[in-house]
């Protein structure tokens, strides 16, 4: 049975999304996963376990937390809670991305499946490119990028697992550190609303200070408190300053 024109178009957009593997965000993330391979090897995690983590957990910080807790001998419930809490940060990304993906006939179960691929790299890439993709093709486009990115990095972790043992520790560290450097620049560049940039500045300033004042709770306080403060500043200062005066803009 020949494929319908709609199926052909969806497959074409799937392949177009898969081509995103050759983008700068994907390349930087892949170099970071080489660094992750070194970390997994040094921590005693096997090749198969590292590949399984890459495919199933996906978000790089969550995997780092899991391996660190495994190495420290934490119990499985504590590890489960830590990884879960670290992934809560993805909820705003999913909440902002789903409306961009959803079409008139997009099933909810498909959006739930695609939410697995939402991490900072995929979110930044999608938010920057979906505006140029027809709404009915956005699910296929994002699925192509997400599936390809996860699959490529899972294979990369397996291939580089033994090779990274020959790297100097400084080289492996630099490879891993490329991702946060890129995240900082890309989040700022892709911010569409003033509140995002305000929250970013507050986080950059408050994060290091809270790490000294309230270690262990610094990220939680900086995230909830900084986000709330950014919202209030944007709502009460920035928006009021840009509001049109009563009566319109024709007043003398």
Residue, then its C-alpha position, 0 to 999 in steps of 0.5 A: x500500500x503506497x504511503x499517503x502524501x501526509x505520511x511522506x511529508x511527515x517523514x520528510x520533516x522527520x529527516x529534516x529534524x534528524x539533520x539537527x544532529x549536525x548543529x552546534x548544540x548537538x555537537x557540543x552536547x556530544x562532546x560533553x557525553x564523551x566527558x561523561x564516558x570518562x566520568x562513568x569509567x572512572x566511577x566504575x560504571x560499566x559500558x552497558x550501564x552508561x549506555x542505558x543511563x544515556x538512553x533512559x535518563x537522558x538529561x546529563x546532570x541527572x546521570x551525573x547525580x546518579x553516578x555520584x550517589x552510586x559511588x557514595x553508596x547511597x540507597x536506591x530510594x535516595x538515588x531515585x528521589x535525587x534524580x527525580x528532583x533534579x528533573x523537575x527543572x524540565x517541567x517548565x521546558x515541557x510546559x512551554x514546548x508542548x503548545x508549540x508542538x501540539x497540532x489539531x490532531x496530535x494525540x496526548x500519548x505522543x506528546x508524553x513520549x516526546x517529552x522524554x527527549x526534552x532537555x536543555x539542548x533539545x529545548x533550545x534547538x526546538x524553540x529556535x527552529x519550530x517557528x519555521x516549521x508548519x504546525x502539522x509537521x512539528x511533532x515529526x520534526x522534533x521526533x526526528x531531532x530527539x530520537x537521533x540525538x539520544x540514539x547518537x549519544x547512546x552509541x557515542x558513549x559506548x564507543x568512547x567508553x574505552x577510548x577516554x581512558x587514554x585522555x588526560x583528566x583535564x581534557x575530559x573535564x574540558x569536554x564535559x564543561x563545554x555543555x554548561x558554557x554553551x547552555x549559558x550562552x544559548x539560554x540568554x540568546x534564545x530568551x524571548x521575554x524579559x522575565x527570562x533574562x531577569x531570572x538568569x541574572x538573578x540566578x548568576x548572582x545569587x547562585x554562588x552566594x547561596x552556595x556559601x550561605x546555604x549549601x545543600x539548598x542553594x539551587x532550590x532557593x535560587x530557583x524558586x526564590x530567584x524565579x519568583x523575584x524575577x516574576x515580580x520585577x517583570x510584573x511590577x517594574x518592567x511591564x508597568x514601565x512599558x505600559x501605555x498610559x490611560x487614554x491611549x498614546x495620543x495624549x499631548 
